[in-house]
């Protein structure tokens, strides 16, 4: 670096140009402290400016000092120069100089490359705060998507692997060890979030059909695609395969029908400690979902297991996350409890989440059997992982886990046995992001 550039010069404040991208902000207390310091000692810390052609006198470091100098009526300030022609390097130096000082303008920080922010030293929790949740609205109807896919439109085959942005979609059987271990694993997953559809105990034979509000609506011989033949040790196979991929500090959250909880519990306990049972309460599920002489169910259950020493990610989130998801997770109406504290008292995420289904026609049936709302997935992905972590979903279905990961800045390995549903997952992600998936093999 040219030593002459680092010589201190005095320039009129009117000649200095604040950068438009500077993300640093300051509060009244900081302004008063710096003002008192400058009054007492003068401007003893020079302002750093660029003198590269086209970037002359652009401030890289010292916006706060310049503001205070102007407020105090100071006409000239000490300046040192560096020659940085590339604006991206100029922005990076600004970021690094400001890293450990004061507060940030999160909107301006969000305009920086996430990789650069991570390299500078922003933690996963800070990245969550900076970028927040992807607010892109999603309009998704599973049945409409299935209706649109004809035989000639199914361009995914078993054995295919697709890259969807930061995620991977594989078409294959998750009970097959070679399929699961053959996924592109850049990093072992920190979380498995899944809802195995294949062993639900549906009623057999002909049932009376009618409107959901009449208390009927059972379907005859309802089955998921690719579920005609399942091994007796189905749960053992897929869970063992996931355990072989898991990171040392790992969590698994598995939704299941209550009848299958003993099986899920037993297999989960072979690999991890069973920690919790989460209940998803659906207040507006109608009684067409209930069989005769059985208690009407308005909930779904998820078992939670953990290995190693995973920790909760309870760092503060942006306003949207707080408003939309925190109440469901912490069961505290209208209070921002992502950070887990209030008046010194620590709050833990609860094992009870309440969410109304949006589809009035299905009144819960189609949602329970098919698309899991991302609103009940996002809170637990947020708490059980950090930004950039990998989440594995062995039973992709309609792709809700992948969509939740996309919105939270997590990465997803998602597997789906049915080529039809694999197409649904890819199409759903492409529709949300406006990007195109790329076939890897």
C-alpha positions as CSV (number, residue, x, y, z in Angstrom):
1,X,0.0,0.0,0.0
2,X,1.3,3.5,-0.9
3,X,2.5,5.1,2.3
4,X,1.8,8.5,0.9
5,X,-1.9,7.7,0.8
6,X,-1.8,6.9,4.5
7,X,-0.4,10.4,5.3
8,X,-3.0,12.4,7.2
9,X,-4.4,15.3,5.2
10,X,-7.0,17.9,6.2
11,X,-9.9,18.3,3.7
12,X,-13.1,20.4,3.8
13,X,-16.0,18.4,5.0
14,X,-17.9,19.5,1.9
15,X,-15.6,17.6,-0.3
16,X,-16.2,14.2,1.3
17,X,-18.8,11.9,-0.1
18,X,-20.7,9.4,2.2
19,X,-21.1,6.0,0.6
20,X,-24.7,5.0,-0.3
21,X,-24.2,1.4,1.0
22,X,-22.9,2.0,4.5
23,X,-25.0,-0.2,6.8
24,X,-23.8,1.3,10.1
25,X,-26.3,3.2,12.2
26,X,-26.1,4.9,15.6
27,X,-28.4,5.9,18.4
28,X,-28.7,9.1,20.4
29,X,-26.5,7.8,23.1
30,X,-23.6,7.0,20.7
31,X,-24.0,10.4,19.1
32,X,-23.8,12.2,22.4
33,X,-20.7,10.1,23.5
34,X,-18.8,10.9,20.2
35,X,-19.8,14.5,20.3
36,X,-18.5,14.9,23.9
37,X,-15.2,13.1,22.8
38,X,-14.7,15.4,19.8
39,X,-15.4,18.5,21.8
40,X,-12.8,17.4,24.4
41,X,-10.1,16.0,22.2
42,X,-10.9,17.1,18.6
43,X,-10.9,14.8,15.5
44,X,-8.1,12.5,16.5
45,X,-9.2,9.5,14.4
46,X,-8.9,10.3,10.6
47,X,-11.7,9.5,8.1
48,X,-10.8,6.8,5.6
49,X,-11.6,7.6,2.0
50,X,-11.0,6.1,-1.5
51,X,-9.0,8.0,-4.1
52,X,-9.3,5.5,-6.9
53,X,-10.4,7.0,-10.2
54,X,-14.2,7.3,-10.2
55,X,-14.4,6.8,-6.4
56,X,-12.5,9.9,-5.3
57,X,-13.3,11.1,-1.7
58,X,-15.9,8.3,-1.2
59,X,-15.9,7.6,2.6
60,X,-15.1,4.0,3.5
61,X,-14.8,4.4,7.2
62,X,-15.8,7.4,9.3
63,X,-19.4,8.3,8.4
64,X,-20.3,8.7,12.1
65,X,-17.3,11.0,12.7
66,X,-18.2,13.1,9.7
67,X,-21.8,13.5,10.9
68,X,-20.6,14.7,14.3
69,X,-18.1,17.1,12.8
70,X,-20.8,18.7,10.6
71,X,-23.1,19.0,13.7
72,X,-20.3,20.7,15.6
73,X,-19.6,23.1,12.7
74,X,-16.1,21.7,12.0
75,X,-15.0,22.8,8.6
76,X,-12.0,20.5,8.0
77,X,-11.3,17.0,9.1
78,X,-8.3,14.6,9.0
79,X,-8.4,12.1,6.1
80,X,-6.3,9.2,4.9
81,X,-6.7,7.6,1.5
82,X,-6.6,4.1,0.1
83,X,-6.7,3.2,-3.6
84,X,-9.4,0.5,-4.1
85,X,-10.7,0.6,-7.7
86,X,-13.2,-2.3,-7.2
87,X,-16.4,-1.2,-5.5
88,X,-17.0,-4.7,-4.1
89,X,-13.6,-4.6,-2.3
90,X,-14.5,-1.1,-1.1
91,X,-17.8,-2.4,0.3
92,X,-16.0,-5.3,2.0
93,X,-13.5,-3.0,3.7
94,X,-16.4,-0.8,5.0
95,X,-18.1,-3.9,6.4
96,X,-14.9,-5.2,8.1
97,X,-14.1,-1.8,9.6
98,X,-17.7,-1.6,11.0
99,X,-18.0,-5.2,12.1
100,X,-17.5,-4.7,15.9
101,X,-19.0,-1.3,16.3
102,X,-22.5,-0.1,17.3
103,X,-25.7,-1.3,15.6
104,X,-26.6,-2.1,12.0
105,X,-29.1,-1.1,9.4
106,X,-30.4,-4.6,8.6
107,X,-32.0,-3.5,5.3
108,X,-28.7,-2.4,4.0
109,X,-26.8,-5.4,5.4
110,X,-29.3,-7.7,3.6
111,X,-28.0,-6.2,0.3
112,X,-24.5,-7.7,0.9
113,X,-23.6,-11.1,-0.4
114,X,-24.4,-13.6,2.4
115,X,-21.1,-15.4,1.8
116,X,-19.2,-12.2,2.5
117,X,-21.2,-11.5,5.6
118,X,-20.4,-15.0,6.9
119,X,-16.7,-14.5,6.0
120,X,-16.6,-11.2,7.8
121,X,-17.8,-13.0,11.0
122,X,-21.5,-12.7,11.2
123,X,-22.9,-15.8,13.0
124,X,-25.7,-18.0,11.9
125,X,-28.0,-16.3,14.4
126,X,-27.0,-12.9,13.2
127,X,-27.6,-14.0,9.6
128,X,-31.1,-15.1,10.6
129,X,-31.7,-11.6,12.0
130,X,-30.3,-9.9,8.9
131,X,-32.1,-11.8,6.2
132,X,-35.2,-12.9,8.2
133,X,-37.7,-15.1,6.4
134,X,-38.3,-15.1,2.7
135,X,-41.6,-13.2,2.4
136,X,-42.4,-14.4,-1.1
137,X,-46.1,-15.5,-1.0
138,X,-46.9,-19.0,-2.1
139,X,-50.1,-20.2,-3.7
140,X,-50.0,-23.9,-3.8
141,X,-52.8,-26.4,-4.3
142,X,-51.6,-30.0,-4.3
143,X,-54.6,-31.5,-6.1
144,X,-54.4,-28.9,-8.8
145,X,-50.7,-29.6,-9.3
146,X,-51.4,-33.4,-9.5
147,X,-54.3,-32.7,-12.0
148,X,-51.9,-30.7,-14.2
149,X,-49.3,-33.5,-14.4
150,X,-50.1,-35.9,-17.2
151,X,-48.1,-39.1,-18.0
152,X,-46.1,-37.2,-20.7
153,X,-45.3,-34.5,-18.2
154,X,-43.5,-36.8,-15.7
155,X,-39.9,-36.1,-16.7
156,X,-38.4,-37.3,-13.4
157,X,-37.5,-41.0,-13.1
158,X,-36.4,-43.2,-10.2
159,X,-32.7,-42.7,-9.7
160,X,-32.7,-39.1,-10.8
161,X,-31.0,-36.3,-8.8
162,X,-32.0,-32.7,-9.2
163,X,-30.4,-29.5,-7.8
164,X,-33.0,-27.0,-6.8
165,X,-31.0,-23.9,-5.9
166,X,-29.3,-24.8,-2.6
167,X,-31.3,-28.0,-2.2
168,X,-31.1,-31.5,-3.7
169,X,-34.1,-33.6,-4.8
170,X,-33.6,-37.3,-5.3
171,X,-36.2,-39.7,-6.7
172,X,-35.9,-43.1,-4.9
173,X,-36.8,-45.3,-2.0
174,X,-35.6,-44.1,1.4
175,X,-35.6,-47.6,2.8
176,X,-32.8,-48.4,0.3
177,X,-29.5,-47.7,1.9
178,X,-27.7,-47.2,-1.4
179,X,-30.3,-44.5,-2.3
180,X,-30.0,-42.5,0.9
181,X,-26.2,-42.7,1.2
182,X,-25.9,-41.8,-2.4
183,X,-27.4,-38.4,-1.9
184,X,-25.1,-35.5,-2.5
185,X,-24.0,-34.8,1.1
186,X,-22.0,-31.6,1.2
187,X,-22.4,-31.6,5.0
188,X,-24.2,-34.2,7.3
189,X,-27.7,-33.0,8.0
190,X,-28.5,-31.5,11.4
191,X,-32.2,-32.3,11.3
192,X,-34.6,-34.8,9.9
193,X,-38.1,-33.4,9.6
194,X,-40.5,-35.9,8.0
195,X,-44.0,-37.2,7.9
196,X,-43.9,-40.8,6.6
197,X,-47.2,-41.4,4.7
198,X,-47.0,-45.0,4.0
199,X,-48.3,-46.8,7.1
200,X,-51.4,-44.8,7.9
201,X,-54.3,-47.1,8.8
202,X,-57.0,-46.0,6.4
203,X,-60.5,-47.5,6.5
204,X,-61.1,-50.2,3.9
205,X,-64.1,-51.0,1.9
206,X,-66.9,-48.8,0.7
207,X,-67.9,-46.0,2.9
208,X,-70.7,-43.5,2.6
209,X,-69.7,-40.3,0.9
210,X,-71.0,-36.9,1.6
211,X,-70.0,-33.3,2.4
212,X,-67.4,-32.9,5.2
213,X,-69.9,-30.8,7.1
214,X,-72.2,-33.9,7.2
215,X,-69.7,-35.9,9.1
216,X,-68.8,-38.3,6.3
217,X,-66.3,-37.9,3.5
218,X,-64.3,-41.1,4.0
219,X,-62.5,-42.3,0.9
220,X,-62.5,-45.9,-0.3
221,X,-59.2,-47.7,-0.2
222,X,-57.2,-44.5,0.0
223,X,-53.5,-45.1,-0.7
224,X,-50.5,-43.0,-1.5
225,X,-48.6,-43.5,-4.7
226,X,-45.8,-46.2,-4.6
227,X,-47.1,-47.8,-1.4
228,X,-48.6,-51.1,-2.6
229,X,-45.7,-53.1,-1.2
230,X,-43.9,-52.2,1.9
231,X,-41.5,-54.3,4.0
232,X,-42.5,-55.2,7.5
233,X,-39.5,-53.4,8.9
234,X,-40.2,-50.2,6.9
235,X,-39.6,-47.8,9.8
236,X,-36.5,-49.7,10.9
237,X,-35.0,-49.4,7.4
238,X,-35.5,-45.7,6.7
239,X,-34.6,-44.6,10.2
240,X,-31.4,-46.6,10.2
241,X,-30.5,-45.1,6.9
242,X,-31.0,-41.6,8.3
243,X,-28.9,-42.4,11.3
244,X,-26.0,-43.3,9.1
245,X,-26.1,-39.8,7.5
246,X,-26.8,-37.8,10.6
247,X,-24.3,-35.2,12.1
248,X,-23.0,-35.8,15.6
249,X,-25.4,-33.3,17.1
250,X,-28.6,-34.3,15.4
251,X,-32.4,-33.9,15.8
252,X,-35.2,-35.8,14.3
253,X,-38.9,-34.7,14.2
254,X,-41.3,-37.3,12.8
255,X,-45.0,-36.8,12.4
256,X,-47.1,-40.0,12.6
257,X,-50.5,-41.4,13.2
258,X,-51.0,-42.2,16.9
259,X,-51.4,-45.9,16.2
260,X,-47.8,-46.0,14.9
261,X,-46.2,-44.1,17.8
262,X,-44.9,-47.3,19.5
263,X,-43.1,-48.3,16.3
264,X,-41.6,-44.9,15.8
265,X,-40.6,-44.6,19.5
266,X,-38.9,-48.0,19.5
267,X,-36.9,-47.4,16.3
268,X,-36.0,-43.8,17.2
269,X,-34.7,-45.0,20.6
270,X,-32.2,-47.3,18.9
271,X,-30.3,-44.3,17.5
272,X,-31.1,-41.2,19.6
273,X,-32.7,-40.2,22.8
274,X,-36.4,-39.7,22.6
275,X,-36.9,-36.2,24.0
276,X,-40.4,-34.9,23.3
277,X,-43.7,-35.5,21.7
278,X,-45.1,-32.5,19.8
279,X,-48.8,-32.0,19.3
280,X,-50.3,-30.1,16.4
281,X,-53.8,-29.0,17.3
282,X,-56.1,-28.2,14.4
283,X,-59.2,-26.3,15.9
284,X,-61.2,-26.3,12.7
285,X,-60.8,-29.9,11.6
286,X,-64.3,-31.2,11.1
287,X,-65.8,-34.4,12.4
288,X,-65.9,-36.0,8.9
289,X,-62.4,-37.1,9.9
290,X,-63.7,-39.4,12.7
291,X,-64.8,-43.0,12.5
292,X,-67.9,-44.3,14.2
293,X,-67.6,-45.0,17.9
294,X,-64.2,-43.4,18.1
295,X,-63.1,-40.2,19.8
296,X,-62.9,-37.4,17.2
297,X,-59.2,-36.4,16.7
298,X,-58.2,-32.8,16.3
299,X,-54.5,-33.2,16.5
300,X,-51.5,-34.7,14.8
301,X,-48.4,-36.0,16.7
302,X,-44.7,-35.7,16.1
303,X,-42.0,-37.6,18.0
304,X,-38.7,-35.8,18.7
305,X,-35.3,-37.5,19.1
306,X,-31.9,-36.0,19.6
307,X,-28.3,-37.3,19.5
308,X,-25.1,-35.6,20.8
309,X,-25.6,-32.1,22.2
310,X,-27.8,-30.1,19.8
311,X,-28.9,-26.7,21.2
312,X,-31.9,-24.5,20.5
313,X,-31.4,-21.5,18.2
314,X,-33.3,-18.9,20.2
315,X,-31.7,-15.8,18.8
316,X,-34.0,-12.9,18.0
317,X,-35.9,-12.9,14.6
318,X,-37.3,-10.1,12.6
319,X,-40.8,-8.8,13.1
320,X,-42.4,-11.1,10.5
321,X,-41.1,-14.2,12.1
322,X,-42.2,-13.0,15.6
323,X,-45.7,-12.1,14.5
324,X,-46.4,-15.2,12.4
325,X,-44.7,-18.1,14.2
326,X,-43.6,-17.3,17.7
327,X,-47.0,-17.5,19.3
328,X,-47.6,-20.9,18.0
329,X,-44.2,-22.1,19.2
330,X,-44.0,-20.5,22.6
331,X,-47.7,-20.4,23.4
332,X,-47.5,-16.8,24.6
333,X,-49.9,-14.6,22.8
334,X,-48.6,-11.4,21.4
335,X,-45.1,-11.5,23.1
336,X,-41.8,-11.6,21.2
337,X,-40.3,-14.7,22.7
338,X,-38.0,-16.0,20.0
339,X,-35.1,-14.8,22.2
340,X,-36.5,-16.9,25.0
341,X,-36.5,-14.3,27.8
342,X,-38.8,-11.9,29.4
343,X,-37.9,-10.0,32.6
344,X,-35.0,-12.4,33.2
345,X,-37.3,-15.4,32.9
346,X,-36.3,-18.0,30.3
347,X,-39.0,-19.4,28.0
348,X,-38.5,-22.7,26.2
349,X,-40.3,-23.7,23.0
350,X,-43.4,-25.7,23.7
351,X,-44.4,-29.1,22.6
352,X,-47.8,-27.8,21.5
353,X,-48.5,-25.9,18.3
354,X,-51.9,-24.7,17.1
355,X,-52.7,-23.8,13.5
356,X,-56.0,-23.7,11.7
357,X,-56.1,-25.3,8.3
358,X,-56.7,-22.8,5.5
359,X,-58.7,-25.1,3.2
360,X,-62.3,-24.7,4.3
361,X,-63.5,-27.4,1.8
362,X,-61.2,-30.1,3.3
363,X,-61.6,-28.7,6.8
364,X,-58.4,-30.4,7.8
365,X,-58.7,-33.8,6.0
366,X,-56.8,-32.9,2.9
367,X,-54.2,-31.0,4.9
368,X,-53.6,-33.9,7.4
369,X,-53.4,-36.5,4.6
370,X,-51.4,-34.4,2.2
371,X,-49.7,-31.0,2.5
372,X,-48.2,-30.0,5.8
373,X,-48.6,-26.3,6.3
374,X,-45.2,-24.6,6.4
375,X,-46.4,-22.6,9.3
376,X,-46.1,-25.6,11.6
377,X,-42.7,-26.6,10.1
378,X,-40.9,-23.3,10.1
379,X,-40.8,-22.7,13.9
380,X,-39.1,-26.1,14.7
381,X,-36.7,-25.8,11.7
382,X,-35.7,-22.4,13.0
383,X,-35.2,-23.6,16.6
384,X,-33.5,-26.9,15.8
385,X,-31.1,-25.7,13.1
386,X,-28.9,-22.7,12.2
387,X,-28.8,-20.8,8.9
388,X,-26.9,-22.8,6.3
389,X,-27.6,-26.1,8.1
390,X,-28.8,-29.1,6.1
391,X,-32.2,-30.7,6.7
392,X,-33.1,-34.2,5.4
393,X,-36.6,-35.2,4.4
394,X,-36.8,-38.9,3.4
395,X,-40.5,-38.7,2.3
396,X,-40.9,-35.5,0.3
397,X,-44.6,-35.7,-0.5
398,X,-45.6,-32.3,-1.8
399,X,-42.3,-30.6,-0.7
400,X,-43.4,-28.5,2.3
401,X,-40.2,-29.2,4.2
402,X,-38.1,-28.0,1.3
403,X,-40.2,-24.9,0.9
404,X,-39.9,-24.1,4.7
405,X,-36.1,-24.5,4.4
406,X,-36.0,-22.2,1.3
407,X,-37.8,-19.5,3.3
408,X,-35.5,-19.9,6.3
409,X,-32.2,-20.0,4.5
410,X,-31.6,-23.7,5.4
411,X,-30.6,-26.4,2.8
412,X,-32.6,-29.5,2.2
413,X,-31.9,-33.0,1.0
414,X,-35.3,-34.2,0.0
415,X,-36.2,-37.7,-1.3
416,X,-39.4,-38.8,-2.9
417,X,-40.2,-42.3,-4.1
418,X,-43.0,-41.3,-6.6
419,X,-41.8,-39.6,-9.8
420,X,-45.2,-37.8,-9.9
421,X,-44.7,-36.3,-6.5
422,X,-41.0,-35.5,-7.3
423,X,-42.3,-33.5,-10.2
424,X,-44.7,-31.7,-7.8
425,X,-41.8,-30.8,-5.5
426,X,-39.7,-29.5,-8.3
427,X,-42.5,-27.5,-9.9
428,X,-43.6,-26.1,-6.5
429,X,-40.0,-24.8,-5.8
430,X,-39.6,-23.4,-9.3
431,X,-43.0,-21.6,-9.0
432,X,-42.0,-20.1,-5.6
433,X,-38.5,-19.0,-6.5
434,X,-38.8,-18.2,-10.2
435,X,-35.7,-20.4,-10.8
436,X,-35.2,-23.6,-12.7
437,X,-34.1,-26.9,-11.3
438,X,-31.0,-28.6,-12.8
439,X,-30.8,-32.3,-13.4
440,X,-27.5,-33.6,-11.9
441,X,-27.9,-37.3,-12.9
